[in-house]
Amino acid sequence: MLSILKIRTNHFIYLCFCLGAAALLFCSRDLPVASAKSYLNLQDSVRYVGMQTCRSCHNDIHETFIHTGMGRSFDHATKEKSAATYGEHALVYDEKSNFYYKPYFLKDTLFIDEFRLENGDTVHLRTEKVSYIVGSGQHTNSHIIDINGYIYQAPITFYTQEGKWDMAPGFDVKKNERFARFLTTECLTCHNHFPKHIEGSINKYEEMPTGIECERCHGPGEIHAKEKLAGNIVDTSQFIDYTIVNPRDLDRDLQMDLCQRCHLQGIAVLEEGKSFYDFKPGMRLNEVFNVFLPRYSNSHEKFIMASQADRLRLSKCYQLSDMTCITCHNPHVSIEATGKMQYNNACINCHQASASANCTLAEAERLAAGNDCSGCHMPPSGSTDIPHVNITDHYISRNNIKGRRPVDKGQKEEEQPTFLGLQLLTKDNASPLEMAKGYIALYDKYVESPIMLDSAFYYLQLSPLSLNEKWKTMIHYYFARADFEAIVGLHQQAQRAKEEDGWTAYRIGDAYYQTGDFAQAKEYFAQAVTAMPFQLDFQEKLGTVQVQLRDLVAAKRTFEFVLSEHPKREVALCNLGLVYVMEGDFPKGEALYDQAIALNPDYEQAILNKAAARLAQGDIPEGRKLLEKVLQLNPENQQAQWALSQVQ
C-alpha cells in the first residue's frame, strides 16, 4: 500500500489555484483510485489534460522543456518558428520534374510557389500556403500544407546545418510528389503531440497541437491532477506515484520502449485493432505495433536518422550495463543547453579508472579535445534517409572513433549493398504472419523490389493460420503483386459478402475493377467508402466505376463530395469534367479539365480528355496540339498515339 501524505491546508489552496483552470475536468468523473502497484493512467478511460495543466505546477520544467527538440517539434508557420533564411538564394530546382520552388513570407504568411519556365516565360504557377513547420531547427525545417484539414508535406525543406533549401527527403529519390504526400497518424504522432484525427480518413485532422507535450512521456494526466487536487501527494523520494509515469521508475525494457516509440524509425506494423494513439508510457511497444528494420551488408556503417535506439543496442556499453537513454539525456533540457560533461560523466561513472588508462588517444590529442569521450566515441555522421544533416551516431564503440575508423584499403565501398533480411526489433520472436506483414510493409513504404514480396509469400506459406485468420494479409500481398486475378479467385473461393476493413474492401474492389467486373467493383468500393468516407482515393475509385456503369448522377455526386472536401484533387476535377462532357455540357467539362491541368501541367489524362472534347466539337487544330503535348510528356501513351493517327 502506498504511503499517501496529506498536504497542509495552505498548500492545498495553492494547488487548487494552480490547477483551477483544469479542475472542471475532474469534478464529475469516477476514476480509479491510486492504490494498486500498477500505473493507473494506462487505462483507456483516463484522459489527457494538456501541457498547460502540467505547467501549472511544474513551471520550472516547462520553461526548459519548451526549448528542447521535442518542445519545438511542431508549430504554426511563423517567422519566429522558421529557422530558414529567405531571399534570392531560397530557390530550389527539381531537374527530374522540371519544377522550381520558391518559399517566401508575404507579411506574416509563408507561401511556396511552384513554377515552370520555358524560354524564360512562366508557363505554370501554383501557390500553396504553408500552415505548419515541423522540426526544431537543429537539423531541418519541413513544411506542412493544410487543405481543409487534409495534411500534406510540401516538397522543399530547409536544412539548417548547411543553411540551404533543397528538396524534402524522399522527394528527389523516387518521384516528386509535389503537394500530394499525405501525412498519416504514424508520421504526426512522432513529430507532434496527438492531433485529433478524423475517423475514416488517412490524413484529415480536426485539431493540430503545436509540439510534443509532457504526457507523451508521462502518460495521461487526468488521475494525477485529480489526486493532487484532492490533496493526495506521494513522497516520491521513497515511493512511486502510480497516478503518473516517471520514466526513471520503469524497468529498462519499458524505458527503451518509451524512447524507441519515436527514436526507432523503421517499418512499423500495427497490431490488429490498434492505432498509433494507443501506446502509452509503461506499455510494451509490441502491444501496439512492431518495428522491423531492413539489414544490409553495410548497415553497421550506414543508417537512418531516427535509429538512435537501434544503434545504442548494438553498443557493448549498452549490452554490458544497465544504461538507458536517460542515463545520458535529460529530456527536459535542450541538447544545446547541455554541457559535454553531462555525457562524459555518464561514461566516467562506468569507466572509473583514469582517462589515461582507458583512452588510447595520445594525451595531447585527448586534452585538445577536452577529454570529450562521447564526442570521440559517438561521432557525428550522415544518415541514409535525410540529406545535408550530421547526427550523433549512438553506436558507442572503440572502433567507432571520430576520424579513426579502421579502413581496409583493399576494399571499396559497396555500390549496391546486399540485402540481408528484415529484423524484428520489438520482440525476440516473430510469427510467420508478422514477418509476412513486415515484408509487405517494407515493399509498400520503402523498397519496391519483388524480393520483398517473395519473402512475404515465403512466410505466408509457413504460417499455420487459416485463410480467414490471414485473409487481410493475403489480399494485401496479391494487391502489392498487382495479381488481381488471384485476388478475385481467392475472394470467390472464400465467398465473403462483406469486408469491414476499408483497405481490404478497396483492394478487392480494385481487383474486380482491373478484371472488368464493374458491378462487383462498385459493391466493394462502396464498402470501402462506408468504412473510410474521408479516404478520398476510395471515393474517386467509386466515382470512376460509377462512370463506367453510366450512373452519371451518382458519379457526379461522388466527385462533388470529394471536391467539397478537397478542391484541389486533380483526379476528381478531371473525372467530374468527363461526367459533364458525357452529359453534353462541354464548357463546364473543359473548365474542370483546365483546373486539373493548372494544378498539374503534366496530368496526361486531363490533357487527353480536353483533346477529346475539342475534337468532338470539331476543333481539330487545338485537339491535335493537345495530343502532341501528351506525347511530349509520354511518347508511349497509346491513347494519344491512336487519337493522333485518326486526325492526321
Secondary structure as a PSIPRED ss2 file (coil, helix, strand):
# PSIPRED VFORMAT (PSIPRED V4.0)

   1 M C   1.000  0.000  0.000
   2 L C   1.000  0.000  0.000
   3 S C   1.000  0.000  0.000
   4 I E   0.000  0.000  1.000
   5 L E   0.000  0.000  1.000
   6 K E   0.000  0.000  1.000
   7 I C   1.000  0.000  0.000
   8 R C   1.000  0.000  0.000
   9 T H   0.000  1.000  0.000
  10 N H   0.000  1.000  0.000
  11 H H   0.000  1.000  0.000
  12 F H   0.000  1.000  0.000
  13 I H   0.000  1.000  0.000
  14 Y H   0.000  1.000  0.000
  15 L H   0.000  1.000  0.000
  16 C H   0.000  1.000  0.000
  17 F H   0.000  1.000  0.000
  18 C H   0.000  1.000  0.000
  19 L C   1.000  0.000  0.000
  20 G H   0.000  1.000  0.000
  21 A H   0.000  1.000  0.000
  22 A H   0.000  1.000  0.000
  23 A H   0.000  1.000  0.000
  24 L H   0.000  1.000  0.000
  25 L H   0.000  1.000  0.000
  26 F H   0.000  1.000  0.000
  27 C C   1.000  0.000  0.000
  28 S C   1.000  0.000  0.000
  29 R C   1.000  0.000  0.000
  30 D C   1.000  0.000  0.000
  31 L C   1.000  0.000  0.000
  32 P C   1.000  0.000  0.000
  33 V C   1.000  0.000  0.000
  34 A C   1.000  0.000  0.000
  35 S C   1.000  0.000  0.000
  36 A C   1.000  0.000  0.000
  37 K C   1.000  0.000  0.000
  38 S C   1.000  0.000  0.000
  39 Y C   1.000  0.000  0.000
  40 L H   0.000  1.000  0.000
  41 N H   0.000  1.000  0.000
  42 L H   0.000  1.000  0.000
  43 Q C   1.000  0.000  0.000
  44 D C   1.000  0.000  0.000
  45 S C   1.000  0.000  0.000
  46 V C   1.000  0.000  0.000
  47 R C   1.000  0.000  0.000
  48 Y C   1.000  0.000  0.000
  49 V C   1.000  0.000  0.000
  50 G C   1.000  0.000  0.000
  51 M H   0.000  1.000  0.000
  52 Q H   0.000  1.000  0.000
  53 T H   0.000  1.000  0.000
  54 C H   0.000  1.000  0.000
  55 R H   0.000  1.000  0.000
  56 S C   1.000  0.000  0.000
  57 C C   1.000  0.000  0.000
  58 H C   1.000  0.000  0.000
  59 N H   0.000  1.000  0.000
  60 D H   0.000  1.000  0.000
  61 I H   0.000  1.000  0.000
  62 H H   0.000  1.000  0.000
  63 E H   0.000  1.000  0.000
  64 T H   0.000  1.000  0.000
  65 F H   0.000  1.000  0.000
  66 I C   1.000  0.000  0.000
  67 H C   1.000  0.000  0.000
  68 T C   1.000  0.000  0.000
  69 G C   1.000  0.000  0.000
  70 M C   1.000  0.000  0.000
  71 G C   1.000  0.000  0.000
  72 R C   1.000  0.000  0.000
  73 S C   1.000  0.000  0.000
  74 F E   0.000  0.000  1.000
  75 D E   0.000  0.000  1.000
  76 H E   0.000  0.000  1.000
  77 A C   1.000  0.000  0.000
  78 T C   1.000  0.000  0.000
  79 K C   1.000  0.000  0.000
  80 E C   1.000  0.000  0.000
  81 K C   1.000  0.000  0.000
  82 S C   1.000  0.000  0.000
  83 A C   1.000  0.000  0.000
  84 A C   1.000  0.000  0.000
  85 T C   1.000  0.000  0.000
  86 Y C   1.000  0.000  0.000
  87 G C   1.000  0.000  0.000
  88 E C   1.000  0.000  0.000
  89 H C   1.000  0.000  0.000
  90 A C   1.000  0.000  0.000
  91 L C   1.000  0.000  0.000
  92 V E   0.000  0.000  1.000
  93 Y E   0.000  0.000  1.000
  94 D E   0.000  0.000  1.000
  95 E C   1.000  0.000  0.000
  96 K C   1.000  0.000  0.000
  97 S C   1.000  0.000  0.000
  98 N C   1.000  0.000  0.000
  99 F E   0.000  0.000  1.000
 100 Y E   0.000  0.000  1.000
 101 Y E   0.000  0.000  1.000
 102 K E   0.000  0.000  1.000
 103 P E   0.000  0.000  1.000
 104 Y E   0.000  0.000  1.000
 105 F E   0.000  0.000  1.000
 106 L E   0.000  0.000  1.000
 107 K C   1.000  0.000  0.000
 108 D C   1.000  0.000  0.000
 109 T E   0.000  0.000  1.000
 110 L E   0.000  0.000  1.000
 111 F E   0.000  0.000  1.000
 112 I E   0.000  0.000  1.000
 113 D E   0.000  0.000  1.000
 114 E E   0.000  0.000  1.000
 115 F E   0.000  0.000  1.000
 116 R E   0.000  0.000  1.000
 117 L E   0.000  0.000  1.000
 118 E E   0.000  0.000  1.000
 119 N C   1.000  0.000  0.000
 120 G C   1.000  0.000  0.000
 121 D E   0.000  0.000  1.000
 122 T E   0.000  0.000  1.000
 123 V E   0.000  0.000  1.000
 124 H E   0.000  0.000  1.000
 125 L E   0.000  0.000  1.000
 126 R E   0.000  0.000  1.000
 127 T E   0.000  0.000  1.000
 128 E E   0.000  0.000  1.000
 129 K E   0.000  0.000  1.000
 130 V E   0.000  0.000  1.000
 131 S C   1.000  0.000  0.000
 132 Y E   0.000  0.000  1.000
 133 I E   0.000  0.000  1.000
 134 V E   0.000  0.000  1.000
 135 G C   1.000  0.000  0.000
 136 S C   1.000  0.000  0.000
 137 G C   1.000  0.000  0.000
 138 Q C   1.000  0.000  0.000
 139 H C   1.000  0.000  0.000
 140 T E   0.000  0.000  1.000
 141 N E   0.000  0.000  1.000
 142 S E   0.000  0.000  1.000
 143 H E   0.000  0.000  1.000
 144 I E   0.000  0.000  1.000
 145 I E   0.000  0.000  1.000
 146 D E   0.000  0.000  1.000
 147 I E   0.000  0.000  1.000
 148 N C   1.000  0.000  0.000
 149 G C   1.000  0.000  0.000
 150 Y E   0.000  0.000  1.000
 151 I E   0.000  0.000  1.000
 152 Y E   0.000  0.000  1.000
 153 Q E   0.000  0.000  1.000
 154 A E   0.000  0.000  1.000
 155 P E   0.000  0.000  1.000
 156 I E   0.000  0.000  1.000
 157 T E   0.000  0.000  1.000
 158 F E   0.000  0.000  1.000
 159 Y E   0.000  0.000  1.000
 160 T C   1.000  0.000  0.000
 161 Q C   1.000  0.000  0.000
 162 E C   1.000  0.000  0.000
 163 G C   1.000  0.000  0.000
 164 K E   0.000  0.000  1.000
 165 W E   0.000  0.000  1.000
 166 D E   0.000  0.000  1.000
 167 M E   0.000  0.000  1.000
 168 A C   1.000  0.000  0.000
 169 P C   1.000  0.000  0.000
 170 G C   1.000  0.000  0.000
 171 F C   1.000  0.000  0.000
 172 D C   1.000  0.000  0.000
 173 V C   1.000  0.000  0.000
 174 K C   1.000  0.000  0.000
 175 K C   1.000  0.000  0.000
 176 N C   1.000  0.000  0.000
 177 E C   1.000  0.000  0.000
 178 R C   1.000  0.000  0.000
 179 F C   1.000  0.000  0.000
 180 A C   1.000  0.000  0.000
 181 R E   0.000  0.000  1.000
 182 F E   0.000  0.000  1.000
 183 L C   1.000  0.000  0.000
 184 T C   1.000  0.000  0.000
 185 T H   0.000  1.000  0.000
 186 E H   0.000  1.000  0.000
 187 C H   0.000  1.000  0.000
 188 L H   0.000  1.000  0.000
 189 T H   0.000  1.000  0.000
 190 C H   0.000  1.000  0.000
 191 H H   0.000  1.000  0.000
 192 N C   1.000  0.000  0.000
 193 H C   1.000  0.000  0.000
 194 F C   1.000  0.000  0.000
 195 P C   1.000  0.000  0.000
 196 K E   0.000  0.000  1.000
 197 H E   0.000  0.000  1.000
 198 I C   1.000  0.000  0.000
 199 E C   1.000  0.000  0.000
 200 G C   1.000  0.000  0.000
 201 S E   0.000  0.000  1.000
 202 I C   1.000  0.000  0.000
 203 N C   1.000  0.000  0.000
 204 K E   0.000  0.000  1.000
 205 Y E   0.000  0.000  1.000
 206 E E   0.000  0.000  1.000
 207 E E   0.000  0.000  1.000
 208 M C   1.000  0.000  0.000
 209 P C   1.000  0.000  0.000
 210 T C   1.000  0.000  0.000
 211 G C   1.000  0.000  0.000
 212 I C   1.000  0.000  0.000
 213 E C   1.000  0.000  0.000
 214 C C   1.000  0.000  0.000
 215 E H   0.000  1.000  0.000
 216 R H   0.000  1.000  0.000
 217 C H   0.000  1.000  0.000
 218 H H   0.000  1.000  0.000
 219 G C   1.000  0.000  0.000
 220 P C   1.000  0.000  0.000
 221 G C   1.000  0.000  0.000
 222 E H   0.000  1.000  0.000
 223 I H   0.000  1.000  0.000
 224 H H   0.000  1.000  0.000
 225 A H   0.000  1.000  0.000
 226 K H   0.000  1.000  0.000
 227 E H   0.000  1.000  0.000
 228 K H   0.000  1.000  0.000
 229 L H   0.000  1.000  0.000
 230 A C   1.000  0.000  0.000
 231 G C   1.000  0.000  0.000
 232 N E   0.000  0.000  1.000
 233 I E   0.000  0.000  1.000
 234 V E   0.000  0.000  1.000
 235 D C   1.000  0.000  0.000
 236 T C   1.000  0.000  0.000
 237 S C   1.000  0.000  0.000
 238 Q C   1.000  0.000  0.000
 239 F C   1.000  0.000  0.000
 240 I C   1.000  0.000  0.000
 241 D C   1.000  0.000  0.000
 242 Y C   1.000  0.000  0.000
 243 T C   1.000  0.000  0.000
 244 I C   1.000  0.000  0.000
 245 V C   1.000  0.000  0.000
 246 N C   1.000  0.000  0.000
 247 P H   0.000  1.000  0.000
 248 R H   0.000  1.000  0.000
 249 D H   0.000  1.000  0.000
 250 L C   1.000  0.000  0.000
 251 D C   1.000  0.000  0.000
 252 R H   0.000  1.000  0.000
 253 D H   0.000  1.000  0.000
 254 L H   0.000  1.000  0.000
 255 Q H   0.000  1.000  0.000
 256 M H   0.000  1.000  0.000
 257 D H   0.000  1.000  0.000
 258 L H   0.000  1.000  0.000
 259 C H   0.000  1.000  0.000
 260 Q H   0.000  1.000  0.000
 261 R H   0.000  1.000  0.000
 262 C H   0.000  1.000  0.000
 263 H H   0.000  1.000  0.000
 264 L C   1.000  0.000  0.000
 265 Q C   1.000  0.000  0.000
 266 G C   1.000  0.000  0.000
 267 I E   0.000  0.000  1.000
 268 A E   0.000  0.000  1.000
 269 V E   0.000  0.000  1.000
 270 L E   0.000  0.000  1.000
 271 E C   1.000  0.000  0.000
 272 E C   1.000  0.000  0.000
 273 G C   1.000  0.000  0.000
 274 K C   1.000  0.000  0.000
 275 S C   1.000  0.000  0.000
 276 F C   1.000  0.000  0.000
 277 Y C   1.000  0.000  0.000
 278 D C   1.000  0.000  0.000
 279 F C   1.000  0.000  0.000
 280 K C   1.000  0.000  0.000
 281 P C   1.000  0.000  0.000
 282 G C   1.000  0.000  0.000
 283 M C   1.000  0.000  0.000
 284 R C   1.000  0.000  0.000
 285 L H   0.000  1.000  0.000
 286 N H   0.000  1.000  0.000
 287 E H   0.000  1.000  0.000
 288 V C   1.000  0.000  0.000
 289 F E   0.000  0.000  1.000
 290 N E   0.000  0.000  1.000
 291 V E   0.000  0.000  1.000
 292 F E   0.000  0.000  1.000
 293 L E   0.000  0.000  1.000
 294 P E   0.000  0.000  1.000
 295 R E   0.000  0.000  1.000
 296 Y E   0.000  0.000  1.000
 297 S C   1.000  0.000  0.000
 298 N C   1.000  0.000  0.000
 299 S C   1.000  0.000  0.000
 300 H C   1.000  0.000  0.000
 301 E C   1.000  0.000  0.000
 302 K C   1.000  0.000  0.000
 303 F C   1.000  0.000  0.000
 304 I C   1.000  0.000  0.000
 305 M C   1.000  0.000  0.000
 306 A C   1.000  0.000  0.000
 307 S C   1.000  0.000  0.000
 308 Q H   0.000  1.000  0.000
 309 A H   0.000  1.000  0.000
 310 D H   0.000  1.000  0.000
 311 R H   0.000  1.000  0.000
 312 L H   0.000  1.000  0.000
 313 R H   0.000  1.000  0.000
 314 L C   1.000  0.000  0.000
 315 S C   1.000  0.000  0.000
 316 K H   0.000  1.000  0.000
 317 C H   0.000  1.000  0.000
 318 Y H   0.000  1.000  0.000
 319 Q H   0.000  1.000  0.000
 320 L C   1.000  0.000  0.000
 321 S C   1.000  0.000  0.000
 322 D C   1.000  0.000  0.000
 323 M C   1.000  0.000  0.000
 324 T C   1.000  0.000  0.000
 325 C H   0.000  1.000  0.000
 326 I H   0.000  1.000  0.000
 327 T H   0.000  1.000  0.000
 328 C C   1.000  0.000  0.000
 329 H C   1.000  0.000  0.000
 330 N C   1.000  0.000  0.000
 331 P C   1.000  0.000  0.000
 332 H C   1.000  0.000  0.000
 333 V C   1.000  0.000  0.000
 334 S C   1.000  0.000  0.000
 335 I H   0.000  1.000  0.000
 336 E H   0.000  1.000  0.000
 337 A H   0.000  1.000  0.000
 338 T C   1.000  0.000  0.000
 339 G C   1.000  0.000  0.000
 340 K H   0.000  1.000  0.000
 341 M H   0.000  1.000  0.000
 342 Q H   0.000  1.000  0.000
 343 Y H   0.000  1.000  0.000
 344 N H   0.000  1.000  0.000
 345 N H   0.000  1.000  0.000
 346 A H   0.000  1.000  0.000
 347 C H   0.000  1.000  0.000
 348 I H   0.000  1.000  0.000
 349 N H   0.000  1.000  0.000
 350 C H   0.000  1.000  0.000
 351 H C   1.000  0.000  0.000
 352 Q C   1.000  0.000  0.000
 353 A C   1.000  0.000  0.000
 354 S C   1.000  0.000  0.000
 355 A H   0.000  1.000  0.000
 356 S H   0.000  1.000  0.000
 357 A H   0.000  1.000  0.000
 358 N H   0.000  1.000  0.000
 359 C C   1.000  0.000  0.000
 360 T C   1.000  0.000  0.000
 361 L C   1.000  0.000  0.000
 362 A C   1.000  0.000  0.000
 363 E H   0.000  1.000  0.000
 364 A H   0.000  1.000  0.000
 365 E H   0.000  1.000  0.000
 366 R H   0.000  1.000  0.000
 367 L H   0.000  1.000  0.000
 368 A H   0.000  1.000  0.000
 369 A C   1.000  0.000  0.000
 370 G C   1.000  0.000  0.000
 371 N C   1.000  0.000  0.000
 372 D C   1.000  0.000  0.000
 373 C H   0.000  1.000  0.000
 374 S H   0.000  1.000  0.000
 375 G H   0.000  1.000  0.000
 376 C H   0.000  1.000  0.000
 377 H H   0.000  1.000  0.000
 378 M C   1.000  0.000  0.000
 379 P C   1.000  0.000  0.000
 380 P E   0.000  0.000  1.000
 381 S E   0.000  0.000  1.000
 382 G C   1.000  0.000  0.000
 383 S C   1.000  0.000  0.000
 384 T C   1.000  0.000  0.000
 385 D C   1.000  0.000  0.000
 386 I C   1.000  0.000  0.000
 387 P C   1.000  0.000  0.000
 388 H C   1.000  0.000  0.000
 389 V C   1.000  0.000  0.000
 390 N C   1.000  0.000  0.000
 391 I E   0.000  0.000  1.000
 392 T E   0.000  0.000  1.000
 393 D C   1.000  0.000  0.000
 394 H C   1.000  0.000  0.000
 395 Y C   1.000  0.000  0.000
 396 I C   1.000  0.000  0.000
 397 S C   1.000  0.000  0.000
 398 R C   1.000  0.000  0.000
 399 N C   1.000  0.000  0.000
 400 N C   1.000  0.000  0.000
 401 I C   1.000  0.000  0.000
 402 K C   1.000  0.000  0.000
 403 G C   1.000  0.000  0.000
 404 R C   1.000  0.000  0.000
 405 R C   1.000  0.000  0.000
 406 P C   1.000  0.000  0.000
 407 V C   1.000  0.000  0.000
 408 D C   1.000  0.000  0.000
 409 K C   1.000  0.000  0.000
 410 G C   1.000  0.000  0.000
 411 Q C   1.000  0.000  0.000
 412 K C   1.000  0.000  0.000
 413 E C   1.000  0.000  0.000
 414 E C   1.000  0.000  0.000
 415 E C   1.000  0.000  0.000
 416 Q C   1.000  0.000  0.000
 417 P C   1.000  0.000  0.000
 418 T C   1.000  0.000  0.000
 419 F E   0.000  0.000  1.000
 420 L E   0.000  0.000  1.000
 421 G E   0.000  0.000  1.000
 422 L E   0.000  0.000  1.000
 423 Q E   0.000  0.000  1.000
 424 L E   0.000  0.000  1.000
 425 L C   1.000  0.000  0.000
 426 T C   1.000  0.000  0.000
 427 K C   1.000  0.000  0.000
 428 D C   1.000  0.000  0.000
 429 N C   1.000  0.000  0.000
 430 A C   1.000  0.000  0.000
 431 S C   1.000  0.000  0.000
 432 P H   0.000  1.000  0.000
 433 L H   0.000  1.000  0.000
 434 E H   0.000  1.000  0.000
 435 M H   0.000  1.000  0.000
 436 A H   0.000  1.000  0.000
 437 K H   0.000  1.000  0.000
 438 G H   0.000  1.000  0.000
 439 Y H   0.000  1.000  0.000
 440 I H   0.000  1.000  0.000
 441 A H   0.000  1.000  0.000
 442 L H   0.000  1.000  0.000
 443 Y H   0.000  1.000  0.000
 444 D H   0.000  1.000  0.000
 445 K H   0.000  1.000  0.000
 446 Y C   1.000  0.000  0.000
 447 V C   1.000  0.000  0.000
 448 E C   1.000  0.000  0.000
 449 S C   1.000  0.000  0.000
 450 P H   0.000  1.000  0.000
 451 I H   0.000  1.000  0.000
 452 M H   0.000  1.000  0.000
 453 L H   0.000  1.000  0.000
 454 D H   0.000  1.000  0.000
 455 S H   0.000  1.000  0.000
 456 A H   0.000  1.000  0.000
 457 F H   0.000  1.000  0.000
 458 Y H   0.000  1.000  0.000
 459 Y H   0.000  1.000  0.000
 460 L H   0.000  1.000  0.000
 461 Q H   0.000  1.000  0.000
 462 L H   0.000  1.000  0.000
 463 S C   1.000  0.000  0.000
 464 P C   1.000  0.000  0.000
 465 L C   1.000  0.000  0.000
 466 S C   1.000  0.000  0.000
 467 L C   1.000  0.000  0.000
 468 N C   1.000  0.000  0.000
 469 E C   1.000  0.000  0.000
 470 K C   1.000  0.000  0.000
 471 W H   0.000  1.000  0.000
 472 K H   0.000  1.000  0.000
 473 T H   0.000  1.000  0.000
 474 M H   0.000  1.000  0.000
 475 I H   0.000  1.000  0.000
 476 H H   0.000  1.000  0.000
 477 Y H   0.000  1.000  0.000
 478 Y H   0.000  1.000  0.000
 479 F H   0.000  1.000  0.000
 480 A H   0.000  1.000  0.000
 481 R C   1.000  0.000  0.000
 482 A C   1.000  0.000  0.000
 483 D C   1.000  0.000  0.000
 484 F H   0.000  1.000  0.000
 485 E H   0.000  1.000  0.000
 486 A H   0.000  1.000  0.000
 487 I H   0.000  1.000  0.000
 488 V H   0.000  1.000  0.000
 489 G H   0.000  1.000  0.000
 490 L H   0.000  1.000  0.000
 491 H H   0.000  1.000  0.000
 492 Q H   0.000  1.000  0.000
 493 Q H   0.000  1.000  0.000
 494 A H   0.000  1.000  0.000
 495 Q C   1.000  0.000  0.000
 496 R C   1.000  0.000  0.000
 497 A C   1.000  0.000  0.000
 498 K C   1.000  0.000  0.000
 499 E C   1.000  0.000  0.000
 500 E C   1.000  0.000  0.000
 501 D C   1.000  0.000  0.000
 502 G H   0.000  1.000  0.000
 503 W H   0.000  1.000  0.000
 504 T H   0.000  1.000  0.000
 505 A H   0.000  1.000  0.000
 506 Y H   0.000  1.000  0.000
 507 R H   0.000  1.000  0.000
 508 I H   0.000  1.000  0.000
 509 G H   0.000  1.000  0.000
 510 D H   0.000  1.000  0.000
 511 A H   0.000  1.000  0.000
 512 Y H   0.000  1.000  0.000
 513 Y H   0.000  1.000  0.000
 514 Q H   0.000  1.000  0.000
 515 T C   1.000  0.000  0.000
 516 G C   1.000  0.000  0.000
 517 D C   1.000  0.000  0.000
 518 F H   0.000  1.000  0.000
 519 A H   0.000  1.000  0.000
 520 Q H   0.000  1.000  0.000
 521 A H   0.000  1.000  0.000
 522 K H   0.000  1.000  0.000
 523 E H   0.000  1.000  0.000
 524 Y H   0.000  1.000  0.000
 525 F H   0.000  1.000  0.000
 526 A H   0.000  1.000  0.000
 527 Q H   0.000  1.000  0.000
 528 A H   0.000  1.000  0.000
 529 V H   0.000  1.000  0.000
 530 T H   0.000  1.000  0.000
 531 A H   0.000  1.000  0.000
 532 M C   1.000  0.000  0.000
 533 P C   1.000  0.000  0.000
 534 F E   0.000  0.000  1.000
 535 Q C   1.000  0.000  0.000
 536 L H   0.000  1.000  0.000
 537 D H   0.000  1.000  0.000
 538 F H   0.000  1.000  0.000
 539 Q H   0.000  1.000  0.000
 540 E H   0.000  1.000  0.000
 541 K H   0.000  1.000  0.000
 542 L H   0.000  1.000  0.000
 543 G H   0.000  1.000  0.000
 544 T H   0.000  1.000  0.000
 545 V H   0.000  1.000  0.000
 546 Q H   0.000  1.000  0.000
 547 V H   0.000  1.000  0.000
 548 Q H   0.000  1.000  0.000
 549 L C   1.000  0.000  0.000
 550 R C   1.000  0.000  0.000
 551 D C   1.000  0.000  0.000
 552 L H   0.000  1.000  0.000
 553 V H   0.000  1.000  0.000
 554 A H   0.000  1.000  0.000
 555 A H   0.000  1.000  0.000
 556 K H   0.000  1.000  0.000
 557 R H   0.000  1.000  0.000
 558 T H   0.000  1.000  0.000
 559 F H   0.000  1.000  0.000
 560 E H   0.000  1.000  0.000
 561 F H   0.000  1.000  0.000
 562 V H   0.000  1.000  0.000
 563 L H   0.000  1.000  0.000
 564 S H   0.000  1.000  0.000
 565 E H   0.000  1.000  0.000
 566 H C   1.000  0.000  0.000
 567 P C   1.000  0.000  0.000
 568 K C   1.000  0.000  0.000
 569 R C   1.000  0.000  0.000
 570 E H   0.000  1.000  0.000
 571 V H   0.000  1.000  0.000
 572 A H   0.000  1.000  0.000
 573 L H   0.000  1.000  0.000
 574 C H   0.000  1.000  0.000
 575 N H   0.000  1.000  0.000
 576 L H   0.000  1.000  0.000
 577 G H   0.000  1.000  0.000
 578 L H   0.000  1.000  0.000
 579 V H   0.000  1.000  0.000
 580 Y H   0.000  1.000  0.000
 581 V H   0.000  1.000  0.000
 582 M H   0.000  1.000  0.000
 583 E C   1.000  0.000  0.000
 584 G C   1.000  0.000  0.000
 585 D C   1.000  0.000  0.000
 586 F H   0.000  1.000  0.000
 587 P H   0.000  1.000  0.000
 588 K H   0.000  1.000  0.000
 589 G H   0.000  1.000  0.000
 590 E H   0.000  1.000  0.000
 591 A H   0.000  1.000  0.000
 592 L H   0.000  1.000  0.000
 593 Y H   0.000  1.000  0.000
 594 D H   0.000  1.000  0.000
 595 Q H   0.000  1.000  0.000
 596 A H   0.000  1.000  0.000
 597 I H   0.000  1.000  0.000
 598 A H   0.000  1.000  0.000
 599 L H   0.000  1.000  0.000
 600 N C   1.000  0.000  0.000
 601 P C   1.000  0.000  0.000
 602 D C   1.000  0.000  0.000
 603 Y C   1.000  0.000  0.000
 604 E H   0.000  1.000  0.000
 605 Q H   0.000  1.000  0.000
 606 A H   0.000  1.000  0.000
 607 I H   0.000  1.000  0.000
 608 L H   0.000  1.000  0.000
 609 N H   0.000  1.000  0.000
 610 K H   0.000  1.000  0.000
 611 A H   0.000  1.000  0.000
 612 A H   0.000  1.000  0.000
 613 A H   0.000  1.000  0.000
 614 R H   0.000  1.000  0.000
 615 L H   0.000  1.000  0.000
 616 A H   0.000  1.000  0.000
 617 Q C   1.000  0.000  0.000
 618 G C   1.000  0.000  0.000
 619 D C   1.000  0.000  0.000
 620 I H   0.000  1.000  0.000
 621 P H   0.000  1.000  0.000
 622 E H   0.000  1.000  0.000
 623 G H   0.000  1.000  0.000
 624 R H   0.000  1.000  0.000
 625 K H   0.000  1.000  0.000
 626 L H   0.000  1.000  0.000
 627 L H   0.000  1.000  0.000
 628 E H   0.000  1.000  0.000
 629 K H   0.000  1.000  0.000
 630 V H   0.000  1.000  0.000
 631 L H   0.000  1.000  0.000
 632 Q H   0.000  1.000  0.000
 633 L H   0.000  1.000  0.000
 634 N C   1.000  0.000  0.000
 635 P C   1.000  0.000  0.000
 636 E C   1.000  0.000  0.000
 637 N C   1.000  0.000  0.000
 638 Q H   0.000  1.000  0.000
 639 Q H   0.000  1.000  0.000
 640 A H   0.000  1.000  0.000
 641 Q H   0.000  1.000  0.000
 642 W H   0.000  1.000  0.000
 643 A H   0.000  1.000  0.000
 644 L H   0.000  1.000  0.000
 645 S H   0.000  1.000  0.000
 646 Q H   0.000  1.000  0.000
 647 V C   1.000  0.000  0.000
 648 Q C   1.000  0.000  0.000
